[in-house]
Each structure stands twice: as structure tokens, then as C-alpha cells.
Amino acid sequence: MSAFLLKNPRSHNCNQLTKDNLNEEVVLMGWVNSLRDHGGRRFVDLRDRYGLTQIVFKPETDEALHQLGHAMRNEWCIGIRGVVEDRVANGGAPNTRLTTGEIEVNVLEVEVFNAAETPPFMVEDNVDTHEEKRLQHRTIDLRRAPMQRNFIMRHKVAQAARRALDDDGFLEIETPMLVKYTPGGARNFIVPSRLHPGSFYALAESPQLYKQMLMMSGFDRYFQVVKCFRDEDLRGDRQPEFSQIDLEMSFASERTVQEVIERLVTRIFKDVLDHDLPQVFPSMTYHEAMTRFGSDKPDTRFGLELKDLTACLKDIGGGGVPLFAQTIDRGDIIKSMVVPKANPMSRSEVDKLEGLVKSLGGFGLGRAKVGEDGASWTQSPFSKHVTPEGIQAIHEATGAQPGDLILFQMGKAKLVNTVFNGLRLKLGAQFGLIPESGPDAWHVMWVTDFPLFEHDEESNTFAAAHHPFTSPQMGHEDKLKTDPGACLSRAYDLVINGNEIGGGSVRIHDQEVQAKVFDAMGIGEEEKQAKFGFLLDALKYGAPPHAGVALGLDRLCMLLSGTQSIRDVIAFPKTQRGQDAVTGAPTPVDLQQLNEVYIASTAPDDEDD
């Protein structure tokens, strides 16, 4: 250990000293952030995670130290002992952007803990370096102030959540990470067992079954900040390992859980951003969200809402437009979005939207500009066919005014909504309609009444839209046998600015209802016992009504920090290919290690790849 550290413990951090500390002898430690010469002196900005302090090497104080100051380079890790002086009195200018901007420290003693090679990129706020290199040299990247702010913020989020849930009577209880493999949800990572040859654990994709069993164990209110694992194809906002704020409650309805989350999230926003959210979040049904916005996680900070024209055009035979009539005859839908005259688009700009439509799976983009008379269309392939009655019906349904542009999509509901959701977000950003600051910068809401099942048309089977332990809505239990596709669930999602931040549901606590759900999904008795026998057994012994939710901690922190990548709020994330850029994981293991866990690799040799 350094002798300097033994006799000189750090007295202050690099964001602490002010003119109140003048003439004090202090000890600072950190990294060389920048260097410069002025008036025969060597000036260094010393950095730690708290901020910057200017230190100065004066030849008249100690020539040897002055020369050492000239030898230093960026990212040297040093400790110094010195005296706090007035920067202006010494002939300098104050830096009003820094807490320490009116002082400097005259260096009396230095310890070089580690000299540094030239870093692969500069430790600065706006670094122009490819993300792959930043991830490879993550220890350097994490020294940058924006990254450190992200993780200070993440710490505050986790602590605010813990305080809020503790205040609400929740117990923090850990659940296993090595669990039983239960196929049917997300793909699991599997882990071989050395002690049980040929058998495998799975890494838990969530604590779902365990937290339900904790309710059956009488713990009443559980939570944890938990690591989860999913072996999925990656996107910008997904990682193979991620963190949740996970909770479960006994004797709880949907509203009971939502009230807890409202208190938790408002506390997080207040503690982290000093922003006041409404005490009660607005709510919207899944059906309304899909109808108005084409998304079950709508961004409600701006307009450009969608209108379903199917019913009004069906009543008038498609309004004279053959494509409308054919769409209705096929049982598909017709939707529209009005771009107001206040946000004009040239014909070429509208044509460019075709590329986005096709990238989202659409076949084209219908359009019509409302004439100045309010009763005709221009710039539209439909204008030759549409009847005055059709124009009137569409204008009444959409509220279109002279000079407005009406965009149309036709086809299967899922495709139409996907295309229009993408178009809406694109145009909202293009027109500057999405508030980035101020009282309207944050829209937090609940989306409720989701379908209980998703229907696979090819196999004509039903799968759980959330998970198979989600309760159907009261009064829908009989539909489980007669019309599963019409069943709505007691599920709810928390949506912030068009991002799904959390999801939960009231769980099934009745054995008969659980059996009906499994039957609707085509899960037989043998499969039930093989996959979920331990949970079904626990349901036999007085299971309480219970409900819960999980919030995505990483995604929430990404939003609060204002970054565009979830990797910027995870200390050591995986790349888009699921690799750890720092360590190179995953890596091959030798044959002896494989033999110990009774595994044989079938991966092709490198030369055969």
C-alpha cells in the first residue's frame, strides 16, 4: 500500500473546496483530466466522480514537483497534498461553472499511484467514438461525467424504490436464479448440473412463480430489485440480463397494486428529477389505445391520433373507392391519420414516407389533401372515385379541415396499427410535436383490459398474452371454454412517454379457473404437472387472492437519464450480438470442463464456420 495514503487520508473530494477553505492544507486524489501551462506554472484539473479541482505546480514552491507536473499526462491517477489559494488573487480568472472555480490548490506533495498510457479516447462529455470501442474500454468510458451521472441517477432510482416500498410495508426477499426450465415463455439460458448428470437448471427469466408462492406462504407483500435473464434476439432496449423492480401483494385488486406503483413512481420522479407527477395516473383500455394510437404503449404527449373509418365506410359501400370496398369485404380495417395544415408536407416528403411504410410491413400509403372548399380532394389517387358522400363521411369522422392531409392504411388490424404507430412517431418527431421539457414532458399512464390470449391463426391455438397465471376478468371465466379469443384479462401495463416500463396482473388463485386457462391453451394434465406441478400443488392449500407487477429498472433509468440506449445505464452491458466487449464472453471452454458437466459441444470448428 502507498505510504502517501497511510499518512495522508483524503480530506476532500474534487467538488468540495471553496473560498471558505482558503489557506487550509488539503489532500485530494483522482485522475488528471487536463493540463496546461501559464506564467511558468503547470496547471492540472484533477477529477474524481464528484467534480474537478484545479491544482497548480509552482517552480518557486518546489522545482522537482514542477517538473513532475510537466511529465504528467491525461488519466494519470495521483494523490496530492497542498494549500488552498485564491485563484483570482494569484492572477487567474474564476470558473463560474465549477463549485471549485474560485480556488486552486498549490501542490506541496504528490504521489503517482499509476501513470497511464494514452487512452483510446478522451474522457470528455461528448466523445466522438464508436460505441463498440467505448464498450471494449468500458472502465475508461465509465469515467466520463455523463456516464457517472447515469449511474448516480440509477442508484437514486433504486434507493427511492426501496424507501417507497418499505414505507408501504413490503419485505425484500430474494428468489433463486437457478430454476426449473419451464418452456413456453421467453427462451431460457440453461445451466448444466455437475451433480446431476444430464440435468439442467435455467436462469430465471423472472421471479413470477416464486413470488406467487411467497404470497401462498403468507408474506403478504414482497419485493426485490432482481436480475433476470432471457436468451432473446437483442434490440436497442433489450439485454440478455436485465433488472426489475419486482413486487407482489396478497388480498389485492388491480387498483391496490396501481396505487402502490403510483406512490413509488412519483417518489422516484421527485427524488431523481424533482418533477411532480399526478398522484393518480390516467388509465386507458387496450382497445382504446389501439384504436386511437395503434399501439398498446401509446405516446400521448402529442396528437396525430388515428380514426377507424371501417364502420362509416361500410355503411356507404366504401364511399365509391374500390380499394375501400374490397378491404371491407375481406373483413379488414381502414384507418386514417390527419396531418394538420399547420404542419405542411410537400408531395415529395409524403412520397418518402412510403419507404417507412414498407419497412414496417405495409404495402403503400394512401393519401388525400383536403381542398380549400372543404368538399374535395387533391393529390390523391382516390379523388377519381370517391363520392361526395364518401368525402363527407371521412371528413366528419376525422375532423379534417381545408388544407389538411389525410393518410390512409388498409389491411389486417395488426399491420395497419403497426404502420400507423411508426408513422405517427416519425411525424411527431419531425414536426417537433413531442415536448422534451416542461410540465408536459412526462406522460405516465396505465393501459388495462388486455386480451387474455393471443391467437395463432396457422395452428388455431391460443397462447397466454401475458403468462398463464393471469386472471381473466370477472364474468369472463365461462368464455374460457366457449370463446377464448373474447376473454379479457386483469392485466395492466405502466407506460411512460410511449415506453412500456412495467406490466402486471391479478393472478389466478382458484384451481378451477387455472385448469380452464390451461385447457384453453391446450395444455394437458401431464404437461401441467411437468411444467407447473409445484405451483399447482401450492394452490391446493389455501392460496390467497394476489396480484403484482414488475417495472423494468434499466428502461426506466434510460428514460430518466435522457439517453437513447439502455447500454448507457448498465455498467457492463452486452453488445448487440450478446457479447461482453470487455472480457470477450461468451468464450469456448476446454474439453475437461465440458466432461465435468457431461456436455459435448456440437459447434462447428472455426475453420468450418
Secondary structure by P-SEA (a helix, b strand, c coil): cccccccccccccccccccccccccbbbbbccccccccccbbbbbcccccbbbbbbbbccccaaaaaaaaacccccccccccccccccccccccccccccccbbbbccccccccccccccccccccccccaaaaaaaaaaaaacaaaaaaaaaaaaaaaaaaaaaaaacccbbbbbccccccccccccbbbbbcccccccccccccaaaaaaaaaaaccccccccbbbbbbccccccccccccccccccccccaaaaaaaaaaaaaaaaaaacccccccbbbbbcaaaaaacccccccccccccccccaaaaaaaacccccaaaaaaaaacbbbbbccccccccccaaaaaaaaaaaaaacccbbbbbbbcccccccccccccccccaaaaaaaaaaccccccbbbbbbbccaaaaaaaaaaaaaaaaaaaccccccccccbbbbbbcccccccccccccccccccccccccccccccccccccccccccbbbbbcccccccccccccccaaaaaaaaaaacccaaaaaaccaaaaaaaaccccccccccccaaaaaaaaacccccccccccccccccccccccccccccaaaaaaacccccccccccc
